[in-house]
Amino acid sequence: MHQTENPNAPENALDRLFSTIEMLSSKIDELNERVDFMSSFIGLEIGEGEDAQKAEPPGQLAGLSFDVISKIIPAKDANSLRAYFLRVLSLFRKYIKAIVMFGSSKTKTGLSNTSDIDVAFIVDDTDIQKFTLQQLKDRLFVKMAEIARDFSDKIHAQAYPLSEFWSSIIKPNPVILTILRDGVAVYDTGFFIPIQLLYKTGKIIPTQESIDSNIESAEGYLMLVENVLTTKLTLDLFNAVVSAGQALLMEYGYLPPVPKEVSRELMLVAVEKEKVLTKDDVEKVNAIISWFKKIDHGELKTVNGDEFERMRQSTKYVVEKIFVVIERLREKKGLPKPVIDKDLLKQTESTLHSSYSQKDK
């Protein structure tokens, strides 16, 4: 069927084009206004040439202008940081209470061309009920890092919910206190700098509860260290000598004995029959197995560093000697030597520990 042409088509298309141009122009004006407004939050220059004016951040008690940031870090990094701040503020200005630079980028202690630029965002979470505090922190961390990748791989941003920030002051958190001590507010709504002033003038005093909590944590960490040394690490030495002894016996065609029989079987096969180990070697194996059994049965409550190091050296000596013996046996048989993939061992260390604990055999 023949269609009748619309005589007004060119005019309609032109109207649509003009309408689109007006809409784009409006968006550009809106964007320019937003950039000028956001620029004011970090002390950027607005305007050009002789008309340029320095805009101090509104609501900021002692804001850091961008020209000061440029004196702290290289110009290229400073420009990347400015763009990053603009992007974050354009997205989250409603929630951001303060942006603080801290660490080596601020203090210049240990600062190098490859140093991270540490930035802390204090984010108001008081009206956010959809997520838990930990979920909010995780989401903020991911989002801030995602945005940072668009500007510089040096930017290391951390987001701290406001409620956690207050809690960390009541119960001192070392990271938060570092930010309060060394940080410089790039953007502040009148929140961070007064707290920083209170901290620096000694007005923030830890409570008795926070002191008790910290000393309790210290005792807990110490117990954890002692437990790791007494149980986990001694178990590893035990498993090492048992595994090595079993490997050697299997190389000679014997079934692997249970741990408590390893020393006896090694004495019969490796010392008396094959003469590839000495009596002293097997006594080292037996000492390590007996030592761990005393720990496992609660007969030995603690292990000191010197004692552990002696046992570690004995274990290393026995394992390496057995490895050499197996290599020589394989060589005589014309078989390939055992290959130890140390990189793979590092990756599977936790698996080895959990799946090959022989202490109950």
Buried (B, 14 or more C-beta within 10 A) or exposed (E): EEEEEEEEEEEEEEEEEEEEEEEEEEEEEEEEEEBEBBBBBBBBBBEEEEEEEEBBBEEBBBBBBBEEBBEBBEEEBBBBBBEBBBBBBBEBEEBBBBBBBBBBBBBEEEBEEEBBBBBBBBBBBEEBEEBEEEEBBEBBBEBBBEBBEEBBEBBBBBBBBBBBBBEBBEBBBEEBBBBBEBBBBBBBBEBBBEBBBBBEEEEBEEEEEBEEBBEEEEEEEEEEEBEEBBBEBBBBBBBBBBBBBBBBBEBBEEEBBEBEBBBEBBBBBBBEEBEBBEEEBBBBBBBBBEBBBEBBEEEBEEBEEEBBEEBBEBBEEBBEBBBEBBEEBBEEEEEEEEEEEEEEEEEEEEEEEEEEBBBEE
